Amino acid sequence: MTREFETASLAWLEAELQDTLDEDIEIEFSEPMLSQEIRKIYREQHPEMLDRQVYFRNLLRLQAELIKVQDWVQQTGAKVCILFEGRDAAGKGGVIKRITQRLDPRVARVVALPAPNRREQSQWYFQRYVPHLPAGGEIVLFDRSWYNRAGVEQVMGFATEEQVEQFFQDVPEFERMLARSGIILLKYWFSITDEEQQLRFMMRIHDPMKQWKLSPMDLESRIRWEQYTKAKEEMLERTNIPEAPWYVVEGNDKKRERLNCIEHLLTKIPYEEVPVEKVELPDRKYNPDYERQVLPDELYVPKIY
């Protein structure tokens, strides 16, 4: 390998690393369409926001640890299941995105089920969740889970009082079964204040890039804030078991919320760093008789940028 080639390779790697950081910045730049007035209100409500350099430095460190978790899960055949519950606009999706951002989607996958159809409504309540549970060597993140019954279904009247009570009777044993089967089950509740949720909903209303996140159910949840609070309190009290305890993440500061959750998650998985074999890139084989065909121009995407 010539010195010129090594120099060019290092320059290319540096460019790739910079591109990776640019992707992070792009993800974090979440207010491009907001008016100056809305931005000012948000910043006034968050005077002690975490410094971006501190945030990115720690996020990259934690994501490197998550890759070690992934390697350990693959090698040992461990099964990891993480539930993300909480208020609407509490930041669950943002945390999930940062956890999975650098992981292999064949190992770590997100499950976000739609409302149950008529057939699913006639099944055993937990039945539609079971096929999505992790097999050996998998990490599954539930963006909302079977706890819909204790939350939205109870508050909005989609489940009867008898069905809700049956859920509370069944879920501790269901989760004990998961734990006995070897699944590492983690349950997170993301908590924000009434004022913070109102502000985030207002931002979604005024930001065309985020309006899709605001559903009629979200608007209804604002009206029923206290009912959701009572439902949450009952849920945490009745389903906080030693085999699968709840962990509450304070979410008013999104950056701290993400870092705190990932940092805690890493302490709850007994992973070890897996030795990785050094990869050697083989030389390409050249065929002197091969001639590359010239493709017609109409096959190429126009170079606008």
HELIX and SHEET records of a PDB file:
HELIX    1   1 ARG A    3  GLU A   28  1                                  26    
HELIX    2   2 GLN A   36  GLN A   45  1                                  10    
HELIX    3   3 ARG A   52  THR A   76  1                                  25    
HELIX    4   4 LYS A   92  THR A  100  1                                   9    
HELIX    5   5 ARG A  118  GLN A  121  1                                   4    
HELIX    6   6 TYR A  125  ARG A  128  5                                   4    
HELIX    7   7 VAL A  130  HIS A  132  5                                   3    
HELIX    8   8 TRP A  146  ASN A  148  5                                   3    
HELIX    9   9 VAL A  152  VAL A  155  1                                   4    
HELIX   10  10 GLU A  161  ARG A  180  1                                  20    
HELIX   11  11 ASP A  194  HIS A  206  1                                  13    
HELIX   12  12 GLN A  211  LYS A  213  5                                   3    
HELIX   13  13 PRO A  216  ILE A  223  1                                   8    
HELIX   14  14 TRP A  225  THR A  239  1                                  15    
HELIX   15  15 LYS A  254  THR A  267  1                                  14    
HELIX   16  16 ASP A  297  LEU A  299  5                                   3    
SHEET    1   A 5 ALA A 108  VAL A 111  0                                        
SHEET    2   A 5 GLU A 138  ASP A 143  1                                        
SHEET    3   A 5 LYS A  79  GLY A  86  1                                        
SHEET    4   A 5 ILE A 183  SER A 191  1                                        
SHEET    5   A 5 TRP A 246  GLU A 250  1                                        
END                                                                             
